[in-house]
């Protein structure tokens, strides 16, 4: 499934760059240039937004574009060594560059690329509770998109997300997600009876959590309201793992629509 696609102007807006910059990155071979659709427009997916944000972050830190692609494709040890070299150069520059130096120095840690400190803390808490890197990777990319498009929402959202990690139901959902991902590798069809049972249990827990939030009047209170953005993020989640789409279907059966912004279905109100 490919999901909603963006025009070049939307891609540029979500990543915080100009259309001219996107075209320049095309010319340099940093971002693949997609084929035109039947209307004559080039369309981009969520992965292109994530890649563009990473390129922008490195470029703002003073990394020559000739090295950006090399750094993003480098092995971990080579990447860490390159980051140290860049960090030494940035320390010698004027104070305006100090913000960029701190960001590029954090690249070796992985999560800190284009992510606020609050999100890095949240991801570390997920690891401490047993979440695998396979589970964390798509969530990290989703937060990169969120932080780029809605930076003002991040602090309050992270307070909520960190508090939710103390809820046994949330903890159980992450346990189920880990088992589902592990079993899916042995049966990519998703027909495994244990997987189906875990998906049903996860859907029931999410249904209960959503009902509680709705009863408190908190459903959607801190979620983005841009339909185009929400559709893009929903597509990104579906493409991250096939189980996400199946879980969304189960939530639909229980009376909920959406994923980035979950709302009660009109037929179940």
HELIX and SHEET records of a PDB file:
HELIX    1   1 UNK A    8  UNK A   15  1                                   8    
HELIX    2   2 UNK A   19  UNK A   27  1                                   9    
HELIX    3   3 UNK A   46  UNK A   60  1                                  15    
HELIX    4   4 UNK A   65  UNK A   73  1                                   9    
HELIX    5   5 UNK A   76  UNK A   91  1                                  16    
HELIX    6   6 UNK A   95  UNK A   97  5                                   3    
HELIX    7   7 UNK A   98  UNK A  105  1                                   8    
HELIX    8   8 UNK A  106  UNK A  109  5                                   4    
HELIX    9   9 UNK A  117  UNK A  128  1                                  12    
HELIX   10  10 UNK A  133  UNK A  149  1                                  17    
HELIX   11  11 UNK A  151  UNK A  164  1                                  14    
HELIX   12  12 UNK A  168  UNK A  186  1                                  19    
HELIX   13  13 UNK A  193  UNK A  215  1                                  23    
HELIX   14  14 UNK A  227  UNK A  240  1                                  14    
HELIX   15  15 UNK A  242  UNK A  253  1                                  12    
HELIX   16  16 UNK A  266  UNK A  268  5                                   3    
SHEET    1   A 2 UNK A 256  UNK A 257  0                                        
SHEET    2   A 2 UNK A 263  UNK A 264 -1                                        
END                                                                             
